[in-house]
Amino acid sequence: MSILATTWTVMLKELRDISRDRRTLALTLLLSPLLFPAIILGIGTLGEKRARTQIEQVLEVPTIGIERAPNLVAFLGTQGIRAIEAPADLEHALRSQQHDVGLRISESFAEDWRAGRPALVEVMLDSTQRDAEIPGQRVRGALAAYSGQVGSLRLMVRGIDAGVARPVAVGTLDVSTPEAQRGRLLAVILPYFLIITAFLGGAALVLDVTAGERERQSLEPLLATPAARGAIVSGKIAAAIVLGLGTLLLSLLALKLSAQMATGTARSLDVSLLSIGKMLFVLLPMLLIGTSLLTFLAAAAKSLKEAQTHMTWLMLLPMIPTLMLMVNPVKTQLWQFAVPFLAQNQLLLKVIRSEPVTAQMWGIYLGSSLGLALLLWLAAVMRYRQEKLAIST
């Protein structure tokens, strides 16, 4: 029997075996596709609802020294911000999230105001609490508007054009494309979930056909056949790739459908068939790398439980580029497309943002990723050629 025929036979055998375990097969194929609607629809809806509520509702702000600045308090009321009496320990109330933001009007506010000096008003918040972000911006914006309005009136009373106090008019011109702005919504979490889906999409089958078969002592008869070890390994990896590819396709289709059903900015994401095809093309090498690496690792395990211990750190690997880019954003450079996980992250971001990917970037990425997948495949074949692999105890 030829190597190709052996590979095909082993692949069909492994796919037939996992198809009998319908629960495992359903979880493998449907878990990620069900997560994407939950992520896009759930997080997007909750985020928009939270922002809309915090922006539109009347914001009650506990204020220390509320009687010291009646005009300021009245102005804040016109901006949808109602100053209320502060509790005895306002700092504790902010840390314990009883209130999102507070104000402290200095004791010398009235004196400084009459003297024409800057009168101190402090915005109090816990910057580590995300709920304080939008209320804090609202209060600071209202105070800045009040300060600018009063400053302009003071200059007008003195017969001075208020524009004199603003020698430079500062504006912002956002040169980002509409596609990039739309993609910003999911640019942080979407690459991670897509990469981990490709990386570990065939994990259930790989663990079962390597460590699982060794534990059940069904691997020895297979290795005792005249079939080449390379063909056996290739057949197992090919079966895992087929299963992972099915999971990946369902996940991308779920992404497309959930984006179309979403409201707000998520609905405007580019989920055309061309974009879905590009994402699939980017993730295919990661599928090869993940199945080959897990085959190599699981083949050395004497039991399924031992092999499953690798899943913890393998799931953390795709997080590295996401965390690195959050802490230390870097400009896109060619060397990044040769680094596993980072390359996929950068390419997926470009697809999400509808940015062009040059032929040089594709060449570096495909060369390095497919080369790594080949090395891991060779390592798995070498491990299967070890005679101790046929010994279950």
Secondary structure, DSSP 8 states (H G I E B T S, - for coil): --HHHHHHHHHHHHHHHHHH-HHHHHHHHHHHHHHHHIIIIIIHHHHHHHHHHHHHS-EEEEEETGGG-HHHHHHHHHTTEEEEE--S-HHHHHHTTS-SEEEEE-TTHHHHHHHTS---EEEEE-TT-GGGHHHHHHHHHHHHHHHHHHHHHHHHHTT--GGGG-SS---------HHHHHHTTTTTTHHHHHHHHHHSTTHHHHHIIIIIHHHHT-HHHHHTSSS-HHHHHHHHHHHHHHHHHHHHHHHHHHHHHHHHH--GGGGGS---HHHHHHHHHHHHHHHHHHHHHHHHHHHT-SSHHHHHTHHHHHHHTTHHHHHHHHHS-----GGGGGSTTHHHHHHHHHHHTT----HHHHHHHHHHHHHHHHHHHHHHHHHHT-GGGG---
